[in-house]
Amino acid sequence: MTERAKGQEKGPSGKPARQGKRGARDRLAAERAQQAKADRRKRQTSNIVIAVAVGVVAVLIIGYAWRASNDEGPTDAALPALVQEQGGGVVFGDGTVDVALWEDFQCTFCKEFEQDYGTALEKRVDEGEITLTIHPLSFLDSKLGNNSSVEAANAFGCAADEGSQQALDFHLTVYKNQPAEVPGQPAWSTDDLVGWGNDVGIEGDDWTTCVTDQTYAGWVEQVAASQSGAGITGTPTVFVDGEKFDPAGDLNAAIDKALKAQQQ
């Protein structure tokens, strides 16, 4: 091999050297194209996964809303003695002014409401001024991760079987013993509910069995299902002769106004 030939083989500007650089560039371009293609596939797959996940969430939300609006609870639930219709509240008295109260036994604002008005409402029932209907809700169970609202509402129904005064006294007793909200923990035990009934004069096997077996759980479901149709978005909610009471107002004054209007 001549010196010239060797120079062409090794020279930095010779043809063989230029071909080597072009080959490296071609390989690099091919690798980049392959990586870009892989990246596109990865993005497409990721987008599909996200779209499916969003679709599943949307279906779950729509499904939950549909069930909430269409589930009326069992149609033939056993009803407490003072409940007049399926899904209705517990009715006390026969006064001329209708007072409808929607509460959850775990609701701290309901406890404050009962501290302010509970005894006064009982007195108005006794004096024949109002018909008081109490609807025990149970939506806080899902928020607090327990079953305490359902259990207390059921026990309230059991207390209604024992009589109007016993049920009203039991209702107030539960609120007086309401603990601070602790998510994931029950607010009270079955024994607590049975014992609070004993404290207001409710005793016997029928009482204990009704509470422990949740005899009126179906009715509690019905009351919960009626919440949306009644326009209840929070507790406590009170209606006086069909008019929603402003919680910033004076409930006794509102009842007096309704009584006066009936006398005119």
Backbone bond lengths (Angstrom), bond angles and torsions (degrees), N, CA, C in turn:
res aa  C-N    CA-C-N  psi(-1)  N-CA   C-N-CA  omega(-1)  CA-C   N-CA-C  phi
1 M - - - 1.472 - - 1.520 108.86 -
2 T 1.366 115.99 133.79 1.462 120.36 -177.82 1.506 109.92 -76.99
3 E 1.357 115.59 166.07 1.448 121.60 177.67 1.525 110.22 -63.88
4 R 1.356 117.57 -33.70 1.461 120.35 -179.98 1.501 110.46 -65.78
5 A 1.351 114.31 -43.73 1.464 118.34 179.70 1.509 110.94 -61.82
6 K 1.329 116.31 -42.17 1.465 119.97 178.31 1.511 110.94 -60.95
7 G 1.360 115.23 -38.07 1.462 118.22 -179.71 1.510 111.32 -64.70
8 Q 1.337 115.53 -38.99 1.457 117.59 178.38 1.509 112.03 -65.01
9 E 1.304 117.87 -32.18 1.459 121.88 -177.70 1.500 111.25 -74.04
10 K 1.394 114.38 -34.62 1.458 117.46 -172.73 1.514 113.26 -108.25
11 G 1.328 117.23 -16.47 1.454 119.40 -173.19 1.520 111.87 -62.19
12 P 1.358 117.99 145.36 1.458 122.15 -178.60 1.505 112.74 -67.74
13 S 1.364 118.51 -22.86 1.462 120.20 -179.79 1.516 113.31 -108.49
14 G 1.320 116.80 7.94 1.451 120.66 -179.72 1.507 112.80 -72.96
15 K 1.330 117.93 161.09 1.446 123.57 -177.14 1.500 112.98 -59.15
16 P 1.332 117.76 -46.08 1.472 117.56 -179.97 1.521 112.05 -57.43
17 A 1.332 118.49 -39.91 1.468 121.04 -178.93 1.508 110.22 -65.33
18 R 1.394 117.16 -41.53 1.464 119.71 179.63 1.516 110.73 -62.94
19 Q 1.312 119.21 -39.38 1.448 122.40 178.07 1.521 111.52 -62.27
20 G 1.343 118.03 -36.51 1.458 121.32 179.49 1.513 111.58 -65.18
21 K 1.348 116.81 -42.16 1.470 120.28 179.55 1.520 110.76 -66.56
22 R 1.365 115.11 -41.06 1.462 118.09 179.74 1.517 110.76 -63.63
23 G 1.304 116.78 -37.64 1.464 120.16 178.83 1.521 111.67 -64.35
24 A 1.342 116.55 -39.15 1.468 119.94 178.94 1.517 110.90 -65.94
25 R 1.387 114.16 -40.96 1.470 117.60 178.45 1.520 111.22 -63.90
26 D 1.328 115.75 -40.22 1.464 119.86 179.66 1.526 110.94 -63.39
27 R 1.336 116.09 -43.19 1.464 119.45 179.37 1.525 110.63 -63.24
28 L 1.364 116.31 -41.01 1.467 120.80 -179.83 1.526 110.89 -64.95
29 A 1.351 115.74 -41.54 1.459 119.64 178.73 1.516 110.79 -64.19
30 A 1.347 115.72 -39.79 1.468 119.50 179.39 1.525 111.06 -65.06
31 E 1.333 115.78 -41.36 1.458 119.41 179.10 1.536 111.36 -63.76
32 R 1.374 115.34 -41.27 1.463 119.20 178.85 1.522 111.40 -64.37
33 A 1.331 116.34 -40.33 1.461 120.18 179.09 1.527 110.83 -64.15
34 Q 1.326 114.77 -40.60 1.461 119.14 179.16 1.532 111.18 -65.37
35 Q 1.350 116.21 -40.35 1.464 120.67 179.03 1.528 110.99 -66.63
36 A 1.343 115.53 -40.84 1.464 119.56 178.38 1.518 110.75 -62.74
37 K 1.331 116.26 -40.18 1.462 120.16 177.82 1.520 111.11 -63.23
38 A 1.336 115.49 -41.56 1.469 119.71 178.06 1.521 111.30 -64.86
39 D 1.345 116.06 -39.75 1.461 120.23 178.53 1.525 111.25 -63.66
40 R 1.366 115.95 -39.51 1.470 118.98 178.39 1.523 111.21 -63.70
41 R 1.338 115.93 -42.87 1.468 119.19 177.90 1.518 111.56 -61.34
42 K 1.363 114.86 -39.98 1.459 119.44 -179.92 1.521 111.23 -64.38
43 R 1.371 115.70 -43.18 1.465 119.45 178.66 1.517 111.43 -65.09
44 Q 1.331 116.52 -40.15 1.460 119.76 179.09 1.525 111.34 -63.42
45 T 1.340 115.60 -43.14 1.463 119.61 178.40 1.520 111.17 -63.11
46 S 1.357 115.32 -42.79 1.470 119.87 179.22 1.524 111.05 -62.09
47 N 1.342 115.95 -41.95 1.461 119.75 179.68 1.521 111.59 -63.98
48 I 1.322 116.45 -38.12 1.467 120.17 178.19 1.521 110.74 -64.56
49 V 1.339 115.96 -44.07 1.460 120.31 178.94 1.526 110.87 -60.47
50 I 1.348 116.04 -45.31 1.464 120.56 179.27 1.520 110.53 -62.12
51 A 1.332 116.35 -44.10 1.461 119.99 -179.47 1.519 111.07 -62.02
52 V 1.331 117.00 -42.64 1.467 120.67 178.24 1.523 110.77 -63.25
53 A 1.357 116.20 -43.23 1.468 120.05 -179.60 1.523 111.23 -62.81
54 V 1.346 115.64 -44.29 1.469 119.42 178.23 1.513 110.17 -62.06
55 G 1.326 116.51 -40.94 1.453 120.29 178.90 1.513 112.34 -62.83
56 V 1.337 116.28 -41.26 1.471 120.37 178.60 1.518 110.53 -63.58
57 V 1.350 116.67 -44.97 1.465 120.25 178.88 1.519 110.53 -60.61
58 A 1.339 116.53 -43.69 1.462 119.82 179.44 1.513 111.26 -61.34
59 V 1.337 116.55 -42.34 1.466 120.12 178.75 1.523 110.77 -63.24
60 L 1.335 116.19 -41.40 1.462 119.57 179.49 1.520 111.32 -62.93
61 I 1.355 116.50 -43.71 1.460 119.94 -179.78 1.522 110.43 -64.42
62 I 1.338 115.83 -46.24 1.466 119.43 179.78 1.522 110.17 -63.65
63 G 1.331 116.08 -41.54 1.462 119.70 179.19 1.510 112.33 -62.83
64 Y 1.345 116.78 -41.36 1.459 120.78 178.58 1.520 110.67 -64.08
65 A 1.346 116.59 -44.30 1.461 120.07 179.22 1.524 110.62 -63.26
66 W 1.330 116.36 -39.20 1.461 119.46 -179.91 1.515 110.54 -65.70
67 R 1.330 117.10 -44.44 1.473 119.94 179.60 1.512 110.39 -63.66
68 A 1.342 117.16 -41.61 1.460 120.40 -178.45 1.516 111.64 -62.25
69 S 1.337 116.50 -34.96 1.458 119.89 -177.17 1.519 112.35 -85.44
70 N 1.341 117.86 -17.23 1.450 120.55 -175.47 1.519 113.86 -112.27
71 D 1.320 118.47 -15.75 1.453 121.33 -179.62 1.521 109.68 -83.65
72 E 1.317 116.20 110.95 1.454 120.58 179.93 1.526 111.68 -100.97
73 G 1.332 116.65 8.90 1.450 119.52 -177.63 1.519 110.23 78.63
74 P 1.314 116.67 178.66 1.469 119.75 179.15 1.525 111.03 -61.30
75 T 1.310 115.80 139.44 1.469 119.67 -175.16 1.524 113.17 -80.73
76 D 1.316 117.16 -17.73 1.466 119.76 -176.29 1.530 111.33 -125.18
77 A 1.326 116.05 41.89 1.462 120.30 -177.39 1.531 110.90 -67.14
78 A 1.321 115.06 147.75 1.464 120.06 173.36 1.519 108.79 -66.64
79 L 1.327 117.55 136.23 1.453 121.90 -175.93 1.523 111.60 -112.63
80 P 1.342 117.03 140.18 1.472 120.13 173.72 1.530 110.80 -61.36
81 A 1.315 115.94 161.85 1.461 121.57 -173.44 1.520 113.31 -60.06
82 L 1.303 120.17 -33.27 1.460 122.89 -174.93 1.519 113.27 -97.56
83 V 1.330 116.95 11.51 1.465 121.70 177.01 1.524 107.86 -99.70
84 Q 1.311 116.56 127.40 1.458 120.81 -171.11 1.520 114.83 -95.01
85 E 1.338 117.85 -14.15 1.459 120.43 -179.29 1.522 109.89 -154.50
86 Q 1.331 115.96 158.56 1.454 121.06 178.98 1.525 109.58 -56.27
87 G 1.316 116.08 127.16 1.457 121.71 178.72 1.506 114.57 78.73
88 G 1.335 117.82 2.03 1.457 120.58 -179.03 1.515 112.24 -82.30
89 G 1.335 115.51 167.91 1.453 120.75 178.15 1.523 111.84 -84.07
90 V 1.326 115.31 174.95 1.460 121.88 177.11 1.530 107.82 -82.98
91 V 1.322 116.94 125.97 1.463 122.27 -172.16 1.530 110.51 -103.50
92 F 1.341 114.83 130.68 1.458 121.42 179.37 1.528 109.84 -123.15
93 G 1.310 116.76 130.12 1.456 121.22 175.04 1.509 113.76 78.80
94 D 1.336 114.86 -179.81 1.463 121.17 179.85 1.529 110.43 -144.49
95 G 1.329 116.03 37.39 1.458 120.62 179.65 1.520 112.73 -70.73
96 T 1.307 115.51 170.38 1.466 120.67 -175.12 1.527 113.74 -79.79
97 V 1.328 117.11 -23.44 1.472 120.63 178.50 1.530 109.18 -98.27
98 D 1.321 116.34 126.43 1.467 120.79 179.56 1.527 110.05 -90.27
99 V 1.323 115.43 124.31 1.460 121.38 175.78 1.525 107.51 -119.08
100 A 1.321 117.02 116.27 1.465 122.53 179.76 1.523 108.85 -107.86
101 L 1.314 116.40 126.47 1.464 122.59 -175.10 1.529 109.61 -122.03
102 W 1.332 115.66 126.74 1.468 122.66 177.63 1.527 107.68 -113.14
103 E 1.331 116.17 120.62 1.470 121.37 -175.97 1.524 110.73 -140.11
104 D 1.324 114.60 163.86 1.461 122.99 169.05 1.526 105.98 -125.25
105 F 1.325 117.34 128.36 1.463 120.19 -174.30 1.527 113.59 -61.59
106 Q 1.342 117.91 -17.17 1.467 120.10 176.85 1.529 112.46 -95.27
107 C 1.312 117.20 0.03 1.463 122.00 -176.74 1.531 110.49 -76.44
108 T 1.325 116.70 119.96 1.464 120.32 -178.48 1.534 111.76 -67.82
109 F 1.334 116.90 -34.09 1.470 119.87 177.69 1.526 110.83 -68.89
110 C 1.336 115.70 -31.02 1.470 119.36 176.08 1.529 110.08 -67.01
111 K 1.309 116.11 -37.41 1.469 119.31 176.56 1.525 110.15 -61.22
112 E 1.327 117.20 -44.39 1.463 120.95 178.02 1.529 110.83 -62.82
113 F 1.332 116.43 -40.35 1.454 120.63 178.34 1.530 110.52 -60.99
114 E 1.322 116.44 -44.52 1.465 120.33 -179.26 1.526 111.14 -66.58
115 Q 1.315 116.86 -34.92 1.460 119.68 176.03 1.523 111.04 -63.06
116 D 1.331 116.41 -35.02 1.460 121.17 -178.53 1.529 112.78 -81.03
117 Y 1.344 116.32 -39.76 1.463 119.09 -168.35 1.536 115.54 -125.49
118 G 1.314 117.68 -11.17 1.460 119.88 -173.26 1.522 113.97 -54.64
119 T 1.326 117.48 -52.40 1.460 121.41 -178.58 1.525 111.19 -65.41
120 A 1.323 117.40 -39.33 1.462 121.14 179.54 1.527 111.20 -64.06
121 L 1.322 117.59 -39.42 1.460 120.57 178.44 1.528 110.60 -66.25
122 E 1.320 117.02 -40.91 1.475 119.98 175.90 1.521 110.36 -58.53
123 K 1.313 117.37 -43.48 1.461 121.59 -179.34 1.522 110.80 -63.55
124 R 1.306 117.27 -40.99 1.469 120.65 179.53 1.524 110.92 -67.45
125 V 1.323 117.23 -33.84 1.465 120.27 173.95 1.525 109.44 -63.83
126 D 1.339 116.78 -47.84 1.466 121.73 -178.86 1.528 111.98 -61.46
127 E 1.334 116.74 -34.29 1.463 121.13 -177.69 1.529 112.87 -86.25
128 G 1.336 116.58 1.26 1.452 120.38 176.00 1.513 114.71 76.97
129 E 1.317 118.00 17.60 1.467 120.55 -178.97 1.520 112.72 -83.93
130 I 1.331 117.23 -35.91 1.468 120.07 -174.79 1.524 111.66 -129.53
131 T 1.313 113.62 156.67 1.464 121.83 164.63 1.519 105.56 -106.82
132 L 1.312 116.58 115.86 1.461 122.28 -175.90 1.526 109.85 -102.54
133 T 1.319 116.37 124.35 1.467 121.23 177.24 1.523 108.61 -117.82
134 I 1.326 115.85 120.15 1.463 121.13 -178.03 1.529 109.36 -107.77
135 H 1.328 115.40 123.13 1.466 122.57 178.71 1.533 108.05 -106.17
136 P 1.330 119.22 106.25 1.468 120.48 -179.08 1.528 111.98 -83.53
137 L 1.314 116.77 113.68 1.460 121.79 179.89 1.530 110.91 -92.46
138 S 1.329 115.61 171.43 1.472 119.30 -175.20 1.524 112.24 -144.98
139 F 1.330 118.26 25.75 1.468 121.11 -176.30 1.526 112.78 -69.93
140 L 1.340 117.52 -22.03 1.465 119.13 -177.59 1.531 112.90 -72.85
141 D 1.321 117.89 -13.48 1.463 119.84 176.51 1.525 110.87 -58.26
142 S 1.348 116.84 -44.29 1.463 119.59 -178.61 1.522 111.46 -68.25
143 K 1.316 116.89 -34.15 1.463 120.20 179.86 1.530 111.10 -71.38
144 L 1.322 116.92 -39.90 1.465 120.94 -174.15 1.525 113.19 -96.63
145 G 1.320 117.52 -4.25 1.458 120.41 176.05 1.515 113.77 68.72
146 N 1.321 116.67 38.68 1.464 120.03 176.00 1.518 109.54 -142.74
147 N 1.327 116.97 -171.80 1.465 121.90 179.57 1.525 110.63 -123.31
148 S 1.323 116.20 21.44 1.459 121.24 -170.13 1.527 113.38 -69.63
149 S 1.320 118.23 -36.01 1.463 120.25 179.32 1.524 111.13 -66.19
150 V 1.334 116.44 -43.11 1.464 120.60 176.90 1.522 110.14 -61.53
151 E 1.320 117.12 -44.88 1.459 120.91 -178.20 1.525 111.14 -63.10
152 A 1.332 117.56 -42.35 1.461 120.68 -179.43 1.525 110.87 -70.14
153 A 1.330 117.06 -39.88 1.466 120.23 178.49 1.523 110.38 -63.18
154 N 1.319 116.66 -42.28 1.459 120.39 176.60 1.527 110.79 -61.23
155 A 1.327 116.66 -45.51 1.464 120.80 -179.97 1.525 110.98 -62.91
156 F 1.331 116.46 -35.07 1.461 121.19 176.17 1.528 110.05 -61.98
157 G 1.339 115.50 -41.20 1.457 119.32 174.90 1.515 112.19 -62.87
158 C 1.319 116.40 -40.25 1.474 120.61 177.33 1.530 110.47 -62.95
159 A 1.336 116.70 -39.74 1.464 120.80 179.21 1.526 111.06 -64.53
160 A 1.359 115.88 -33.77 1.466 119.69 179.08 1.527 110.94 -62.21
161 D 1.331 117.23 -29.66 1.468 120.09 177.41 1.521 111.93 -64.31
162 E 1.323 115.84 -23.86 1.461 120.23 -176.24 1.525 112.27 -86.99
163 G 1.332 117.04 -14.35 1.448 119.55 179.15 1.515 112.25 135.53
164 S 1.320 115.39 159.24 1.454 122.07 -176.90 1.524 112.56 -60.68
165 Q 1.327 117.32 -49.42 1.458 120.24 -176.72 1.521 111.81 -65.48
166 Q 1.322 116.29 -41.17 1.463 119.78 179.00 1.532 111.21 -62.91
167 A 1.337 116.04 -41.08 1.463 119.42 -179.34 1.522 111.57 -66.02
168 L 1.356 116.48 -42.86 1.461 119.72 178.36 1.525 111.24 -64.01
169 D 1.323 116.44 -41.66 1.466 120.01 178.83 1.525 111.21 -65.30
170 F 1.342 116.73 -41.25 1.464 120.51 178.66 1.528 109.75 -63.73
171 H 1.314 116.42 -43.20 1.465 122.59 178.41 1.526 111.13 -53.80
172 L 1.329 116.82 -48.93 1.464 120.43 179.70 1.526 112.07 -68.81
173 T 1.316 116.31 -34.96 1.471 120.44 -178.71 1.524 111.41 -64.70
174 V 1.326 116.45 -40.18 1.474 119.29 178.31 1.523 109.81 -61.23
175 Y 1.329 116.95 -44.16 1.463 119.42 179.99 1.529 111.66 -66.16
176 K 1.294 117.37 -37.13 1.467 119.84 178.45 1.528 111.29 -63.11
177 N 1.323 116.63 -29.82 1.467 121.41 -178.43 1.531 112.95 -99.70
178 Q 1.315 116.85 9.27 1.462 120.02 -179.47 1.526 110.44 -64.46
179 P 1.329 118.17 124.09 1.471 120.56 178.97 1.519 111.30 -84.25
180 A 1.317 116.05 174.58 1.463 120.56 173.84 1.527 109.29 -66.30
181 E 1.327 116.38 148.40 1.457 120.50 -179.60 1.528 110.43 -69.43
182 V 1.335 115.47 126.10 1.464 121.52 175.93 1.527 107.30 -131.50
183 P 1.336 118.13 100.21 1.462 120.34 -178.26 1.523 111.99 -53.40
184 G 1.327 114.90 135.84 1.458 120.50 178.60 1.515 114.56 89.64
185 Q 1.316 117.12 -6.23 1.457 120.74 179.60 1.523 110.33 -120.35
186 P 1.356 118.17 142.97 1.461 120.16 177.28 1.527 110.70 -67.85
187 A 1.326 115.63 148.17 1.462 120.09 178.84 1.528 111.03 -77.81
188 W 1.327 116.53 -28.15 1.467 122.18 -179.11 1.513 108.48 -160.86
189 S 1.303 116.19 167.69 1.454 121.64 178.47 1.523 109.68 -104.82
190 T 1.313 115.63 168.47 1.464 120.08 174.67 1.518 110.59 -59.86
191 D 1.326 116.36 -40.25 1.470 120.31 178.41 1.521 111.17 -61.56
192 D 1.336 116.95 -37.03 1.470 120.20 176.87 1.525 110.36 -60.07
193 L 1.330 116.25 -48.33 1.459 121.26 -177.54 1.526 110.96 -62.97
194 V 1.322 115.83 -43.71 1.476 119.56 177.65 1.528 110.03 -61.99
195 G 1.331 116.72 -43.29 1.459 121.16 -179.51 1.518 113.12 -65.05
196 W 1.337 117.11 -38.32 1.465 119.26 178.55 1.525 110.54 -67.37
197 G 1.324 115.85 -30.59 1.455 118.93 173.55 1.522 110.84 -65.80
198 N 1.329 115.57 -43.17 1.476 119.92 176.68 1.521 110.91 -58.30
199 D 1.328 116.29 -37.59 1.470 120.89 -178.44 1.528 112.46 -62.47
200 V 1.342 117.41 -27.74 1.469 119.98 -179.20 1.523 111.68 -105.49
201 G 1.338 115.33 16.78 1.460 119.63 173.61 1.514 116.03 92.65
202 I 1.343 118.11 13.95 1.466 120.92 177.72 1.526 108.03 -100.55
203 E 1.311 116.55 116.84 1.463 120.46 -177.51 1.530 110.01 -139.80
204 G 1.315 114.95 174.34 1.456 120.31 175.89 1.516 113.46 105.91
205 D 1.335 114.82 164.52 1.462 121.25 -177.18 1.523 112.55 -66.02
206 D 1.329 116.77 -35.90 1.472 118.90 -179.25 1.522 111.03 -61.32
207 W 1.313 116.29 -41.44 1.461 121.26 178.35 1.520 111.04 -63.37
208 T 1.320 115.93 -50.16 1.462 120.47 -177.92 1.520 111.39 -62.09
209 T 1.330 116.68 -43.71 1.464 120.74 -179.55 1.520 111.30 -65.10
210 C 1.321 116.83 -41.00 1.466 120.77 -179.83 1.529 110.88 -60.95
211 V 1.331 116.00 -40.85 1.465 120.07 -179.57 1.522 111.19 -71.71
212 T 1.308 117.23 -48.30 1.468 120.83 -174.59 1.527 112.18 -71.39
213 D 1.327 117.70 -33.81 1.468 120.98 -179.08 1.527 112.56 -88.50
214 Q 1.325 116.93 -4.00 1.465 121.77 -177.66 1.531 111.31 51.52
215 T 1.311 113.98 57.00 1.465 121.44 -177.91 1.523 112.51 -55.25
216 Y 1.335 116.93 -33.98 1.457 120.59 -174.55 1.529 113.03 -107.28
217 A 1.322 116.70 25.64 1.468 120.33 179.25 1.527 111.52 -61.20
218 G 1.332 117.42 -37.03 1.457 120.57 178.39 1.515 112.09 -63.99
219 W 1.323 115.59 -40.76 1.466 119.65 176.58 1.524 110.79 -63.61
220 V 1.337 117.55 -40.28 1.467 121.52 177.93 1.527 110.07 -59.22
221 E 1.343 117.32 -40.23 1.461 121.06 176.69 1.529 110.62 -61.99
222 Q 1.315 115.84 -41.33 1.468 119.66 179.73 1.530 111.57 -62.30
223 V 1.326 115.87 -43.45 1.464 119.49 179.67 1.533 109.58 -61.98
224 A 1.323 116.38 -42.24 1.470 120.27 178.67 1.522 111.01 -61.07
225 A 1.340 116.64 -40.01 1.463 120.49 -179.07 1.521 112.27 -69.46
226 S 1.333 116.82 -24.40 1.472 120.19 -178.43 1.520 112.61 -81.12
227 Q 1.333 117.10 -9.36 1.465 121.88 -175.57 1.525 112.27 -59.18
228 S 1.331 116.83 -46.48 1.464 120.58 -176.14 1.521 111.27 -64.63
229 G 1.319 116.53 -45.28 1.450 120.34 -178.84 1.515 113.20 -63.99
230 A 1.331 115.79 -27.11 1.462 120.10 179.19 1.525 112.32 -85.59
231 G 1.331 116.44 -2.45 1.460 119.99 178.88 1.513 113.71 75.32
232 I 1.328 117.04 27.52 1.465 120.73 -178.82 1.517 109.45 -88.51
233 T 1.325 116.96 120.52 1.463 121.58 179.49 1.524 112.48 -116.76
234 G 1.314 118.18 -2.06 1.459 121.76 179.25 1.512 109.77 -170.16
235 T 1.307 115.42 167.54 1.463 120.18 179.46 1.523 109.92 -129.41
236 P 1.337 117.23 148.32 1.465 125.50 -2.56 1.524 111.25 -78.15
237 T 1.322 116.23 147.44 1.456 122.61 171.18 1.525 107.56 -122.01
238 V 1.327 116.21 132.85 1.459 121.43 -175.64 1.531 109.79 -128.41
239 F 1.310 115.37 137.37 1.461 121.44 173.42 1.525 108.45 -119.84
240 V 1.332 116.60 133.48 1.462 122.10 176.02 1.524 107.10 -114.20
241 D 1.336 115.72 112.37 1.470 121.25 -175.08 1.523 111.38 50.32
242 G 1.338 115.69 43.04 1.456 121.61 175.61 1.515 115.49 84.61
243 E 1.326 117.41 -8.50 1.461 121.20 179.03 1.533 109.86 -96.85
244 K 1.333 114.98 130.76 1.464 118.77 -179.15 1.522 110.48 -68.28
245 F 1.316 115.78 128.20 1.462 121.42 -178.40 1.523 110.25 -80.35
246 D 1.316 115.97 134.06 1.457 121.71 176.40 1.522 108.57 -78.14
247 P 1.346 117.79 116.33 1.467 119.90 -176.80 1.526 113.97 -59.33
248 A 1.335 117.32 -16.93 1.467 120.09 177.72 1.524 111.32 -82.21
249 G 1.329 116.53 -8.00 1.458 120.52 -177.55 1.522 113.05 -91.15
250 D 1.321 115.18 -165.30 1.465 123.21 -179.27 1.520 107.44 -112.50
251 L 1.331 117.35 112.39 1.459 120.92 -176.25 1.521 111.64 -64.22
252 N 1.314 117.44 -40.71 1.465 119.82 178.87 1.526 110.87 -61.32
253 A 1.323 116.69 -39.73 1.462 120.46 178.12 1.523 110.80 -65.46
254 A 1.326 116.69 -37.91 1.461 120.68 179.07 1.527 110.97 -65.26
255 I 1.326 116.22 -39.85 1.471 119.72 178.19 1.522 110.53 -68.27
256 D 1.332 116.67 -42.44 1.472 120.31 177.60 1.530 110.51 -59.72
257 K 1.314 116.94 -40.51 1.468 121.48 179.07 1.524 110.38 -62.39
258 A 1.346 116.26 -42.35 1.464 120.23 179.57 1.530 110.60 -65.94
259 L 1.317 117.07 -40.62 1.473 120.51 177.66 1.519 110.93 -62.68
260 K 1.307 116.91 -42.75 1.455 121.60 -179.39 1.525 110.64 -65.12
261 A 1.312 117.07 -39.54 1.447 121.15 179.64 1.541 111.54 -63.82
262 Q 1.320 116.44 -33.14 1.459 120.09 178.85 1.528 111.91 -72.46
263 Q 1.301 116.65 -24.87 1.465 120.99 -177.98 1.522 112.78 -83.95
264 Q 1.303 117.10 -13.30 1.458 120.95 -177.43 1.528 111.84 -83.36
